[in-house]
Amino acid sequence: MTRNAKITLAAMCMALLPLALLAPLQSGAEDPVQAGPFGDAPGGRVGSPDKPALPDKPGLPDKPALPGKPGAPGGRGDKSGQGVTEEQERELLEFYKSVKSEYYDSLVRLRDNNPHVYKQMLKRFWNRYQEIKTMPRDIQVVAIFEQELKAGIWKTGNLIREAKTRDDAQAVQQLTDKLRDLISQQFDAEMKMTEYGLTQFEERLKKLREELKQRAGQKDQIIEQRLHENLQDNPATMPAPGKHDGPPRGGEVSPSRFDK
């Protein structure tokens, strides 16, 4: 085998590795689809509770929201190259041990049998764990299950295409029935995730309205503060466009988000 062929094969193995760690979906099927905790089927990552779903957009009903921002330190898309610390490893393993013991068992086996690959997978698991760690436990379970279903749908679709090439009509029908069931379960999971995202958004909007109302009541204090600052012998540098002065620095009124 040539060097390029070996490199290509290694890349393919790494891409499929999450599916190799998978535990069966809890759908009651006789031949359960294997899927990773955050399956890498097409569709990718989607939105956040602060940005609830809108039709046909990332983070919307057919792609429910998950907290986290790509590229943030420790988040998905982090390119820092830093490995997972021992403390983070313990936290991650304890999380999966309590939420999805199958993944905990798979990670431990991988740690014992292939430490090098384990370290690579640990980083991926940790990054994706960051997206759901602040969710309530029941929503964490739904988020993991929704990603399992996504991977299961992807794999079942491939099996259907393979069965069609064999002209196996019976297998195509059975797999199509399974695919329909998986899609139905995925829809239900997505609805729960979207509802959670909307609830988070509504709570944030309510808080912002309260802060806006509070700021309106601070008008006289803010005006006096700005007047005082502009009458100083050495006034502060001109604030950036759109920047608001906060309430007096005496502590009588709590600073608002709009002061930043």
Backbone as CSV, one residue per row, in Angstrom:
resi,resn,N_x,N_y,N_z,CA_x,CA_y,CA_z,C_x,C_y,C_z
1,MET,0.856,-1.193,0.000,0.000,0.000,0.000,0.892,1.243,0.000
2,THR,0.570,2.175,-0.879,1.379,3.383,-0.963,1.166,4.262,0.252
3,ARG,2.090,5.230,0.453,1.989,6.143,1.605,0.698,6.962,1.547
4,ASN,0.352,7.474,0.340,-0.882,8.266,0.199,-2.118,7.440,0.519
5,ALA,-2.094,6.187,0.108,-3.241,5.316,0.377,-3.382,5.082,1.875
6,LYS,-2.239,4.911,2.567,-2.286,4.714,4.017,-2.839,5.943,4.719
7,ILE,-2.415,7.125,4.250,-2.905,8.374,4.856,-4.407,8.502,4.659
8,THR,-4.869,8.189,3.433,-6.311,8.270,3.141,-7.099,7.308,4.011
9,LEU,-6.586,6.073,4.161,-7.272,5.069,4.985,-7.332,5.511,6.439
10,ALA,-6.236,6.088,6.940,-6.213,6.555,8.329,-7.234,7.669,8.545
11,ALA,-7.338,8.579,7.571,-8.311,9.669,7.682,-9.729,9.142,7.708
12,MET,-10.001,8.133,6.875,-11.350,7.544,6.847,-11.669,6.875,8.176
13,CYS,-10.684,6.190,8.750,-10.908,5.514,10.038,-11.239,6.521,11.131
14,MET,-10.521,7.647,11.141,-10.770,8.666,12.164,-12.149,9.270,11.993
15,ALA,-12.578,9.440,10.739,-13.897,10.020,10.493,-15.007,9.103,10.966
16,LEU,-14.771,7.774,10.879,-15.801,6.809,11.258,-15.706,6.383,12.712
17,LEU,-14.645,6.792,13.400,-14.427,6.335,14.764,-15.579,6.634,15.705
18,PRO,-16.219,7.850,15.626,-17.345,8.091,16.549,-18.411,7.026,16.438
19,LEU,-18.674,6.543,15.215,-19.701,5.523,15.048,-19.257,4.193,15.659
20,ALA,-17.956,3.968,15.737,-17.471,2.721,16.316,-17.660,2.693,17.819
21,LEU,-17.791,3.878,18.431,-17.953,3.951,19.888,-19.405,3.873,20.309
22,LEU,-20.278,3.831,19.333,-21.674,4.036,19.621,-22.337,2.915,20.372
23,ALA,-23.332,3.346,21.146,-24.213,2.383,21.800,-25.507,2.344,21.011
24,PRO,-26.275,1.218,21.090,-27.514,1.127,20.327,-28.502,2.204,20.736
25,LEU,-29.268,2.659,19.771,-30.350,3.598,20.069,-31.415,2.854,20.856
26,GLN,-32.042,3.579,21.765,-33.064,2.952,22.601,-34.420,3.062,21.931
27,SER,-34.525,2.508,20.749,-35.767,2.622,19.989,-36.525,1.304,19.939
28,GLY,-35.922,0.252,20.518,-36.609,-1.028,20.539,-36.454,-1.806,19.249
29,ALA,-35.681,-1.323,18.286,-35.507,-2.022,17.026,-34.663,-3.266,17.248
30,GLU,-34.926,-4.325,16.454,-34.156,-5.550,16.592,-32.720,-5.330,16.136
31,ASP,-32.530,-4.477,15.159,-31.199,-4.194,14.646,-30.907,-2.716,14.852
32,PRO,-30.673,-2.288,16.106,-30.548,-0.864,16.404,-29.420,-0.206,15.652
33,VAL,-29.640,1.014,15.252,-28.616,1.784,14.552,-27.573,2.227,15.549
34,GLN,-26.318,2.087,15.223,-25.239,2.544,16.087,-24.956,3.999,15.774
35,ALA,-24.822,4.829,16.826,-24.547,6.254,16.603,-23.758,6.827,17.739
36,GLY,-22.945,7.845,17.473,-22.117,8.468,18.496,-22.903,9.438,19.345
37,PRO,-22.359,9.880,20.468,-23.060,10.790,21.356,-23.370,12.116,20.690
38,PHE,-22.536,12.491,19.734,-22.796,13.678,18.944,-22.462,13.299,17.517
39,GLY,-23.269,12.410,16.936,-22.962,11.824,15.642,-22.564,12.841,14.594
40,ASP,-21.616,12.459,13.754,-21.094,13.368,12.756,-21.789,13.219,11.412
41,ALA,-23.043,12.841,11.432,-23.786,12.782,10.186,-23.960,14.183,9.638
42,PRO,-24.189,14.306,8.316,-24.382,15.633,7.737,-25.469,16.389,8.464
43,GLY,-25.305,17.662,8.581,-26.299,18.478,9.288,-25.603,19.391,10.258
44,GLY,-24.519,18.888,10.857,-23.679,19.727,11.697,-24.362,20.270,12.922
45,ARG,-23.699,21.263,13.504,-24.125,21.890,14.738,-25.093,23.006,14.443
46,VAL,-25.941,23.350,15.390,-27.001,24.290,15.078,-27.349,25.227,16.212
47,GLY,-27.170,26.517,16.055,-27.749,27.558,16.891,-27.526,27.485,18.383
48,SER,-28.345,28.209,19.151,-28.259,28.256,20.598,-29.578,28.752,21.159
49,PRO,-29.820,28.535,22.479,-31.069,29.008,23.071,-31.266,30.503,22.910
50,ASP,-30.170,31.283,22.830,-30.313,32.716,22.652,-30.764,33.081,21.247
51,LYS,-30.681,32.117,20.339,-31.106,32.356,18.964,-32.052,31.230,18.574
52,PRO,-33.328,31.309,18.959,-34.257,30.211,18.725,-34.529,30.000,17.249
53,ALA,-35.139,28.862,16.973,-35.304,28.427,15.614,-36.271,29.248,14.787
54,LEU,-35.926,29.396,13.531,-36.787,29.978,12.518,-36.754,29.030,11.329
55,PRO,-37.857,28.932,10.562,-37.925,27.929,9.497,-36.749,27.992,8.537
56,ASP,-36.212,26.796,8.229,-35.194,26.634,7.200,-33.902,27.395,7.465
57,LYS,-33.605,27.703,8.718,-32.361,28.360,9.068,-31.626,27.509,10.098
58,PRO,-30.279,27.583,10.147,-29.554,26.825,11.169,-30.075,27.169,12.550
59,GLY,-30.329,26.160,13.329,-30.829,26.380,14.672,-32.323,26.386,14.748
60,LEU,-33.018,25.934,13.648,-34.454,25.988,13.645,-35.097,24.621,13.768
61,PRO,-36.448,24.545,13.655,-37.104,23.292,13.986,-36.443,22.057,13.424
62,ASP,-35.989,22.082,12.134,-35.372,20.877,11.649,-33.910,20.788,12.024
63,LYS,-33.373,21.812,12.710,-32.013,21.765,13.244,-32.018,22.476,14.586
64,PRO,-32.479,21.803,15.671,-32.720,22.479,16.939,-31.479,23.082,17.564
65,ALA,-31.734,24.058,18.435,-30.651,24.841,19.020,-29.896,24.107,20.116
66,LEU,-28.602,24.314,20.158,-27.751,23.828,21.242,-26.906,24.998,21.717
67,PRO,-26.752,25.123,23.015,-25.943,26.218,23.506,-24.503,26.115,23.043
68,GLY,-23.817,27.235,23.033,-22.413,27.244,22.674,-22.151,28.058,21.432
69,LYS,-20.962,28.555,21.294,-20.590,29.336,20.133,-19.356,28.728,19.490
70,PRO,-19.448,28.389,18.157,-18.287,27.788,17.507,-17.090,28.709,17.569
71,GLY,-15.930,28.126,17.842,-14.708,28.899,17.871,-14.367,29.456,19.230
72,ALA,-15.308,29.401,20.187,-15.010,29.913,21.526,-14.036,28.961,22.210
73,PRO,-13.200,29.480,23.127,-12.235,28.621,23.811,-12.924,27.455,24.484
74,GLY,-12.478,26.255,24.178,-13.062,25.062,24.770,-14.329,24.628,24.075
75,GLY,-14.861,25.421,23.167,-16.083,25.082,22.465,-15.780,24.380,21.169
76,ARG,-16.826,23.960,20.499,-16.639,23.287,19.231,-16.058,24.279,18.238
77,GLY,-15.023,23.876,17.533,-14.369,24.781,16.624,-13.133,25.410,17.229
78,ASP,-12.865,25.098,18.497,-11.671,25.625,19.165,-10.428,25.054,18.492
79,LYS,-9.534,25.934,18.064,-8.330,25.502,17.363,-7.083,25.696,18.221
80,SER,-7.279,25.780,19.517,-6.146,26.065,20.391,-5.143,24.925,20.428
81,GLY,-5.621,23.703,20.155,-4.723,22.559,20.153,-4.422,22.034,21.539
82,GLN,-4.965,22.649,22.571,-4.718,22.198,23.927,-5.478,20.913,24.205
83,GLY,-4.833,19.991,24.948,-5.491,18.758,25.286,-6.410,18.926,26.486
84,VAL,-7.124,17.859,26.806,-8.029,17.851,27.947,-7.224,17.583,29.212
85,THR,-7.426,18.385,30.227,-6.702,18.194,31.483,-7.259,16.984,32.229
86,GLU,-6.523,16.537,33.235,-6.992,15.402,34.027,-8.308,15.724,34.721
87,GLU,-8.429,16.964,35.206,-9.668,17.368,35.867,-10.832,17.361,34.892
88,GLN,-10.607,17.857,33.682,-11.659,17.859,32.665,-12.018,16.436,32.253
89,GLU,-11.014,15.575,32.174,-11.263,14.177,31.822,-12.168,13.525,32.860
90,ARG,-11.878,13.765,34.145,-12.716,13.189,35.204,-14.144,13.725,35.111
91,GLU,-14.268,15.015,34.869,-15.604,15.622,34.749,-16.374,15.009,33.587
92,LEU,-15.699,14.861,32.456,-16.354,14.314,31.273,-16.794,12.870,31.496
93,LEU,-15.913,12.050,32.058,-16.244,10.647,32.286,-17.373,10.500,33.302
94,GLU,-17.352,11.333,34.338,-18.426,11.276,35.326,-19.760,11.667,34.701
95,PHE,-19.714,12.653,33.806,-20.944,13.078,33.134,-21.543,11.935,32.334
96,TYR,-20.740,11.305,31.492,-21.280,10.220,30.667,-21.605,8.985,31.487
97,LYS,-20.900,8.792,32.578,-21.219,7.652,33.444,-22.612,7.797,34.026
98,SER,-23.013,9.048,34.321,-24.325,9.291,34.924,-25.432,9.469,33.892
99,VAL,-25.065,9.952,32.695,-26.092,10.252,31.695,-26.200,9.160,30.629
100,LYS,-25.077,8.645,30.199,-25.067,7.655,29.114,-23.934,6.684,29.381
101,SER,-24.209,5.673,30.196,-23.148,4.774,30.647,-22.487,4.025,29.496
102,GLU,-23.215,3.810,28.387,-22.610,3.114,27.252,-21.399,3.878,26.715
103,TYR,-21.510,5.197,26.676,-20.394,6.002,26.179,-19.235,5.999,27.171
104,TYR,-19.573,5.999,28.436,-18.527,5.917,29.471,-17.748,4.615,29.302
105,ASP,-18.466,3.504,29.161,-17.811,2.206,29.003,-16.944,2.178,27.749
106,SER,-17.460,2.762,26.643,-16.703,2.771,25.390,-15.428,3.591,25.524
107,LEU,-15.528,4.729,26.189,-14.349,5.577,26.377,-13.302,4.887,27.256
108,VAL,-13.755,4.234,28.307,-12.815,3.538,29.196,-12.109,2.409,28.452
109,ARG,-12.870,1.656,27.640,-12.243,0.580,26.855,-11.216,1.157,25.878
110,LEU,-11.593,2.267,25.254,-10.674,2.891,24.308,-9.419,3.390,25.021
111,ARG,-9.589,3.937,26.220,-8.445,4.406,27.010,-7.486,3.260,27.314
112,ASP,-8.041,2.090,27.624,-7.214,0.947,27.977,-6.557,0.302,26.759
113,ASN,-7.263,0.331,25.617,-6.783,-0.390,24.443,-6.011,0.469,23.451
114,ASN,-6.326,1.761,23.403,-5.662,2.630,22.426,-5.556,4.043,22.993
115,PRO,-4.611,4.276,23.883,-4.483,5.580,24.548,-4.343,6.753,23.584
116,HIS,-3.659,6.543,22.463,-3.438,7.651,21.516,-4.767,8.112,20.912
117,VAL,-5.535,7.165,20.425,-6.840,7.524,19.841,-7.768,8.041,20.934
118,TYR,-7.660,7.481,22.129,-8.490,7.931,23.251,-8.309,9.423,23.510
119,LYS,-7.052,9.889,23.492,-6.793,11.300,23.740,-7.432,12.174,22.670
120,GLN,-7.393,11.714,21.430,-8.004,12.471,20.348,-9.525,12.527,20.499
121,MET,-10.108,11.382,20.830,-11.562,11.335,20.999,-11.988,12.110,22.230
122,LEU,-11.163,12.091,23.271,-11.489,12.803,24.501,-11.655,14.293,24.221
123,LYS,-10.797,14.839,23.382,-10.886,16.254,23.033,-12.199,16.540,22.314
124,ARG,-12.584,15.679,21.389,-13.838,15.881,20.659,-15.027,15.778,21.605
125,PHE,-15.011,14.770,22.478,-16.105,14.611,23.431,-16.181,15.819,24.361
126,TRP,-15.027,16.308,24.803,-15.013,17.444,25.726,-15.572,18.695,25.054
127,ASN,-15.127,18.970,23.836,-15.619,20.154,23.125,-17.133,20.122,22.963
128,ARG,-17.666,18.982,22.638,-19.103,18.880,22.418,-19.878,18.856,23.734
129,TYR,-19.236,18.341,24.756,-19.839,18.368,26.098,-20.066,19.803,26.550
130,GLN,-19.164,20.704,26.145,-19.315,22.107,26.529,-20.614,22.698,26.016
131,GLU,-21.128,22.182,24.929,-22.343,22.717,24.338,-23.595,22.390,25.148
132,ILE,-23.521,21.354,25.968,-24.726,20.930,26.677,-24.570,20.915,28.196
133,LYS,-23.378,21.213,28.709,-23.123,21.037,30.136,-23.989,21.939,31.005
134,THR,-24.420,23.102,30.512,-25.238,24.009,31.320,-26.729,23.744,31.183
135,MET,-27.103,22.804,30.342,-28.522,22.476,30.173,-29.034,21.682,31.368
136,PRO,-30.341,21.727,31.609,-30.924,20.810,32.598,-30.688,19.370,32.153
137,ARG,-30.637,18.450,33.107,-30.314,17.066,32.791,-31.253,16.460,31.747
138,ASP,-32.553,16.723,31.862,-33.479,16.128,30.907,-33.240,16.651,29.498
139,ILE,-32.820,17.915,29.370,-32.530,18.470,28.056,-31.211,17.934,27.526
140,GLN,-30.253,17.682,28.418,-28.989,17.061,27.996,-29.258,15.700,27.359
141,VAL,-30.127,14.928,28.003,-30.455,13.602,27.487,-31.098,13.712,26.112
142,VAL,-32.013,14.663,25.960,-32.675,14.853,24.670,-31.662,15.292,23.611
143,ALA,-30.742,16.186,23.979,-29.749,16.674,23.027,-28.859,15.536,22.524
144,ILE,-28.445,14.660,23.437,-27.619,13.520,23.045,-28.424,12.577,22.159
145,PHE,-29.655,12.310,22.545,-30.498,11.392,21.781,-30.774,11.937,20.387
146,GLU,-31.000,13.258,20.290,-31.272,13.857,18.981,-30.086,13.685,18.043
147,GLN,-28.873,13.803,18.591,-27.683,13.619,17.768,-27.499,12.145,17.386
148,GLU,-27.864,11.246,18.277,-27.831,9.816,17.947,-28.768,9.532,16.781
149,LEU,-29.956,10.102,16.862,-30.940,9.894,15.807,-30.450,10.436,14.474
150,LYS,-29.791,11.594,14.517,-29.270,12.181,13.281,-28.277,11.231,12.618
151,ALA,-27.376,10.667,13.439,-26.406,9.714,12.903,-27.095,8.445,12.429
152,GLY,-28.114,8.008,13.174,-28.849,6.808,12.789,-29.583,6.977,11.472
153,ILE,-30.172,8.140,11.268,-30.871,8.432,10.016,-29.893,8.410,8.850
154,TRP,-28.745,9.008,9.072,-27.712,9.043,8.033,-27.286,7.621,7.659
155,LYS,-27.022,6.797,8.670,-26.565,5.432,8.406,-27.661,4.595,7.749
156,THR,-28.894,4.740,8.229,-29.993,3.964,7.653,-30.234,4.350,6.202
157,GLY,-30.103,5.636,5.891,-30.235,6.074,4.501,-29.195,5.406,3.613
158,ASN,-27.973,5.267,4.119,-26.921,4.591,3.352,-27.252,3.112,3.154
159,LEU,-27.806,2.480,4.199,-28.182,1.067,4.090,-29.286,0.869,3.056
160,ILE,-30.208,1.814,2.998,-31.284,1.723,2.002,-30.706,1.811,0.593
161,ARG,-29.771,2.734,0.403,-29.167,2.859,-0.925,-28.392,1.595,-1.318
162,GLU,-27.722,0.991,-0.326,-27.013,-0.258,-0.609,-27.999,-1.371,-0.975
163,ALA,-29.128,-1.440,-0.244,-30.135,-2.469,-0.531,-30.737,-2.283,-1.924
164,LYS,-30.884,-1.045,-2.331,-31.424,-0.776,-3.680,-30.463,-1.255,-4.761
165,THR,-29.167,-1.109,-4.507,-28.201,-1.584,-5.511,-28.230,-3.101,-5.628
166,ARG,-28.688,-3.783,-4.560,-28.795,-5.244,-4.600,-30.163,-5.697,-5.072
167,ASP,-31.041,-4.729,-5.362,-32.429,-5.028,-5.736,-33.128,-5.858,-4.663
168,ASP,-32.821,-5.546,-3.385,-33.427,-6.265,-2.255,-34.632,-5.454,-1.773
169,ALA,-35.778,-5.710,-2.382,-36.978,-4.926,-2.097,-37.433,-5.088,-0.646
170,GLN,-37.305,-6.288,-0.102,-37.738,-6.521,1.278,-36.893,-5.711,2.258
171,ALA,-35.578,-5.716,2.061,-34.686,-4.947,2.937,-34.966,-3.451,2.806
172,VAL,-35.227,-3.015,1.574,-35.526,-1.592,1.366,-36.773,-1.194,2.143
173,GLN,-37.787,-2.036,2.104,-39.035,-1.714,2.811,-38.825,-1.700,4.321
174,GLN,-38.110,-2.698,4.845,-37.860,-2.762,6.282,-37.041,-1.560,6.753
175,LEU,-36.010,-1.241,6.000,-35.174,-0.106,6.368,-35.914,1.220,6.230
176,THR,-36.808,1.297,5.251,-37.600,2.519,5.080,-38.536,2.716,6.263
177,ASP,-39.112,1.611,6.748,-39.973,1.691,7.931,-39.159,2.158,9.142
178,LYS,-37.954,1.601,9.264,-37.090,2.017,10.371,-36.717,3.494,10.239
179,LEU,-36.412,3.929,9.029,-36.039,5.321,8.799,-37.191,6.255,9.161
180,ARG,-38.408,5.853,8.794,-39.578,6.675,9.136,-39.718,6.816,10.655
181,ASP,-39.495,5.720,11.364,-39.592,5.753,12.828,-38.505,6.650,13.431
182,LEU,-37.271,6.543,12.901,-36.183,7.375,13.398,-36.462,8.853,13.151
183,ILE,-36.982,9.167,11.972,-37.293,10.565,11.652,-38.394,11.096,12.562
184,SER,-39.373,10.236,12.877,-40.444,10.640,13.787,-39.884,10.955,15.173
185,GLN,-38.984,10.079,15.663,-38.359,10.320,16.961,-37.486,11.576,16.932
186,GLN,-36.804,11.784,15.802,-35.968,12.973,15.678,-36.824,14.233,15.739
187,PHE,-37.966,14.211,15.080,-38.859,15.370,15.093,-39.295,15.693,16.519
188,ASP,-39.673,14.661,17.282,-40.102,14.885,18.664,-38.962,15.475,19.503
189,ALA,-37.751,14.952,19.312,-36.599,15.467,20.062,-36.311,16.914,19.675
190,GLU,-36.404,17.217,18.384,-36.161,18.579,17.915,-37.174,19.555,18.500
191,MET,-38.413,19.130,18.607,-39.437,19.996,19.172,-39.122,20.327,20.628
192,LYS,-38.640,19.346,21.373,-38.277,19.594,22.773,-37.099,20.555,22.862
193,MET,-36.112,20.380,21.986,-34.956,21.263,22.001,-35.341,22.687,21.604
194,THR,-36.216,22.796,20.610,-36.634,24.120,20.175,-37.449,24.816,21.257
195,GLU,-38.303,24.070,21.944,-39.082,24.636,23.036,-38.161,25.135,24.144
196,TYR,-37.123,24.362,24.434,-36.144,24.799,25.442,-35.455,26.080,24.994
197,GLY,-35.061,26.132,23.721,-34.417,27.326,23.206,-35.312,28.547,23.282
198,LEU,-36.572,28.385,22.958,-37.512,29.504,23.020,-37.721,29.966,24.460
199,THR,-37.793,29.018,25.374,-37.957,29.372,26.784,-36.769,30.199,27.271
200,GLN,-35.552,29.784,26.899,-34.362,30.534,27.280,-34.382,31.936,26.674
201,PHE,-34.813,32.023,25.443,-34.862,33.317,24.757,-35.890,34.231,25.420
202,GLU,-37.049,33.673,25.768,-38.096,34.476,26.407,-37.630,34.999,27.762
203,GLU,-36.907,34.161,28.512,-36.401,34.598,29.815,-35.383,35.720,29.653
204,ARG,-34.529,35.601,28.634,-33.535,36.640,28.387,-34.212,37.941,27.951
205,LEU,-35.213,37.836,27.105,-35.931,39.015,26.625,-36.644,39.713,27.786
206,LYS,-37.227,38.921,28.684,-37.885,39.490,29.849,-36.897,40.264,30.712
207,LYS,-35.710,39.698,30.888,-34.688,40.368,31.694,-34.246,41.670,31.041
208,LEU,-34.089,41.653,29.714,-33.677,42.862,29.000,-34.739,43.955,29.099
209,ARG,-36.012,43.561,29.044,-37.081,44.553,29.171,-37.088,45.169,30.570
210,GLU,-36.811,44.334,31.576,-36.741,44.854,32.941,-35.588,45.840,33.088
211,GLU,-34.447,45.517,32.461,-33.296,46.409,32.525,-33.578,47.727,31.795
212,LEU,-34.300,47.628,30.662,-34.647,48.842,29.919,-35.574,49.734,30.738
213,LYS,-36.528,49.106,31.416,-37.446,49.858,32.262,-36.697,50.516,33.414
214,GLN,-35.756,49.780,33.995,-34.955,50.316,35.095,-34.134,51.514,34.614
215,ARG,-33.586,51.399,33.430,-32.774,52.493,32.894,-33.623,53.738,32.650
216,ALA,-34.840,53.547,32.188,-35.720,54.696,31.966,-35.947,55.448,33.273
217,GLY,-36.025,54.699,34.374,-36.218,55.326,35.675,-34.967,56.016,36.202
218,GLN,-33.832,55.760,35.576,-32.566,56.346,36.004,-32.186,57.570,35.155
219,LYS,-33.111,58.042,34.345,-32.794,59.114,33.391,-32.126,60.310,34.052
220,ASP,-32.728,60.829,35.119,-32.178,62.035,35.760,-30.771,61.774,36.284
221,GLN,-30.538,60.596,36.890,-29.223,60.279,37.431,-28.177,60.162,36.319
222,ILE,-28.557,59.551,35.224,-27.626,59.376,34.115,-27.279,60.735,33.496
223,ILE,-28.289,61.600,33.369,-28.044,62.938,32.818,-27.078,63.708,33.707
224,GLU,-27.300,63.647,35.033,-26.421,64.360,35.959,-24.999,63.801,35.899
225,GLN,-24.882,62.491,35.759,-23.557,61.876,35.665,-22.836,62.368,34.418
226,ARG,-23.526,62.369,33.294,-22.900,62.815,32.050,-22.531,64.304,32.134
227,LEU,-23.427,65.083,32.738,-23.147,66.514,32.888,-21.895,66.723,33.737
228,HIS,-21.824,65.983,34.845,-20.676,66.100,35.741,-19.385,65.745,35.016
229,GLU,-19.403,64.661,34.258,-18.202,64.207,33.571,-17.762,65.198,32.499
230,ASN,-18.729,65.814,31.818,-18.371,66.750,30.755,-17.914,68.104,31.281
231,LEU,-18.144,68.376,32.572,-17.703,69.635,33.171,-16.349,69.511,33.863
232,GLN,-15.772,68.326,33.849,-14.477,68.127,34.477,-13.390,68.896,33.717
233,ASP,-12.335,69.286,34.451,-11.217,69.978,33.807,-10.533,69.069,32.798
234,ASN,-10.457,67.773,33.126,-9.853,66.795,32.218,-10.883,65.708,31.910
235,PRO,-11.834,66.017,31.048,-12.885,65.040,30.755,-12.316,63.766,30.149
236,ALA,-13.041,62.693,30.354,-12.622,61.401,29.800,-12.663,61.463,28.285
237,THR,-11.963,60.523,27.670,-11.969,60.484,26.209,-13.389,60.265,25.709
238,MET,-13.641,60.725,24.501,-14.977,60.589,23.924,-15.352,59.118,23.811
239,PRO,-16.541,58.743,24.294,-16.948,57.334,24.210,-17.145,56.907,22.771
240,ALA,-17.024,55.626,22.555,-17.227,55.085,21.210,-18.672,55.288,20.788
241,PRO,-18.932,55.409,19.476,-20.303,55.589,18.991,-21.220,54.506,19.536
242,GLY,-22.384,54.929,20.051,-23.366,53.975,20.554,-23.142,53.567,21.984
243,LYS,-22.049,54.006,22.611,-21.773,53.624,23.999,-22.529,54.547,24.938
244,HIS,-23.233,53.979,25.903,-24.010,54.747,26.870,-23.263,54.847,28.192
245,ASP,-23.427,55.954,28.854,-22.878,56.082,30.200,-23.751,55.313,31.165
246,GLY,-23.149,54.731,32.150,-23.917,54.005,33.145,-24.413,54.927,34.230
247,PRO,-25.170,54.401,35.191,-25.663,55.195,36.312,-24.509,55.648,37.194
248,PRO,-24.740,56.558,38.138,-23.662,57.075,38.993,-22.859,55.965,39.627
249,ARG,-21.577,56.201,39.827,-20.693,55.178,40.367,-20.787,55.080,41.880
250,GLY,-21.846,55.550,42.457,-21.981,55.477,43.908,-22.532,54.168,44.374
251,GLY,-23.134,53.403,43.453,-23.671,52.096,43.819,-25.142,52.116,44.126
252,GLU,-25.830,53.318,44.004,-27.251,53.327,44.323,-28.061,52.512,43.335
253,VAL,-27.597,52.518,42.080,-28.342,51.821,41.041,-27.424,50.810,40.384
254,SER,-27.938,49.598,40.157,-27.118,48.565,39.546,-26.876,48.904,38.089
255,PRO,-25.650,48.696,37.596,-25.366,48.950,36.194,-26.244,48.086,35.301
256,SER,-26.561,48.600,34.140,-27.402,47.878,33.210,-26.579,47.322,32.062
257,ARG,-27.091,46.311,31.424,-26.465,45.761,30.228,-26.281,46.848,29.180
258,PHE,-27.208,47.803,29.134,-27.168,48.827,28.106,-26.083,49.860,28.383
259,ASP,-25.441,49.775,29.555,-24.362,50.695,29.874,-23.051,50.213,29.288
260,LYS,-23.055,49.018,28.745,-21.809,48.426,28.281,-21.710,48.553,26.775
